[in-house]
């Protein structure tokens, strides 16, 4: 996708104050804009490719604005009944002028924000609208709006290149190609552990982390980046963890969906986090190879923990979903509630144990968390972040 970003196209004539919208860039999503009046625009998002649903992620560019004027934007085809926009969430804005002049990056913005049921729908599906007003700080600026802080496939590649070029980090972080996605993009696997004396490495237990199976949940990539920043640092605790564990990390399970600006699906139009029981390698390569990699690791060493990182659109806080049987066996295994409880004790301001759930619902049987648990990983979790 690099280099394919279109040139900024200016369609307006001199004196025409119509906003110019663009989303034909990596992770962008916008299908149609209708100008209602001079300062009001109605926006329709593109649903996930090859589906008629999953319109939640948005990321688009706006130019040709007048500073200080009260613009109103309304996105008219959200498909979820509830949203954190009802609880104080605000759209994100990036201004190129503010970034250049004041070193200000993405920030939450917008006034008169409302999320509500509208009169539209398709195929029996009800649509919901998000509306907000905004006054641009600069004339003729170039600005971006997004649902959550963007983290693109190119961002990940640049991050991994920096690791590979770092003489210290590349000693204990090996970057492999797990597989190619449906569109031919690389799915990366990182192995992180300190070099061991010959023959002693197999005693180390494994920790397996994955992220970004749902493209619109960009906060999962930022959490993964935070984890990698920490575990690759020279802090004493990070070194201790690398001495005692082997970390297997798949930082972006669905690069195709990320690139095209999908919210939930891959290019098959399917939710990959329901495909962990599938044996169709051709359609879901990243899932098939991840599951096989984990099975291989389980044959070599004990797996202490598996965690798939997500973002949540409707619940607040950071919390976990785990797996437990109705009658949790009293045996040598640690109870699956212990790890989330420890997390809440060590960072009570960031992690909410009361929001955690441990029931295995029928609809979640194809998820990574449940399939890995059934494969024998007792501490198998989904980490959710608001």
Secondary structure as UniProt FT lines:
FT   TURN            2..3
FT   TURN            14..15
FT   STRAND          20..22
FT   TURN            26..27
FT   STRAND          32..37
FT   TURN            38..39
FT   STRAND          40..44
FT   TURN            49..50
FT   STRAND          59..63
FT   TURN            67..68
FT   STRAND          70..78
FT   HELIX           84..87
FT   STRAND          92..95
FT   HELIX           96..102
FT   STRAND          107..108
FT   STRAND          111..122
FT   TURN            123..124
FT   STRAND          125..135
FT   TURN            139..140
FT   STRAND          142..146
FT   HELIX           153..165
FT   TURN            167..168
FT   HELIX           169..172
FT   STRAND          173..180
FT   TURN            182..183
FT   STRAND          186..192
FT   TURN            198..199
FT   HELIX           201..203
FT   STRAND          205..211
FT   TURN            215..216
FT   HELIX           219..231
FT   HELIX           236..244
FT   STRAND          245..250
FT   HELIX           255..260
FT   TURN            267..268
FT   HELIX           272..274
FT   TURN            276..277
FT   TURN            281..283
FT   HELIX           285..300
FT   STRAND          303..311
FT   STRAND          318..321
FT   HELIX           337..346
FT   TURN            348..350
FT   HELIX           353..355
FT   HELIX           362..364
FT   TURN            365..366
FT   HELIX           368..375
FT   STRAND          380..385
//
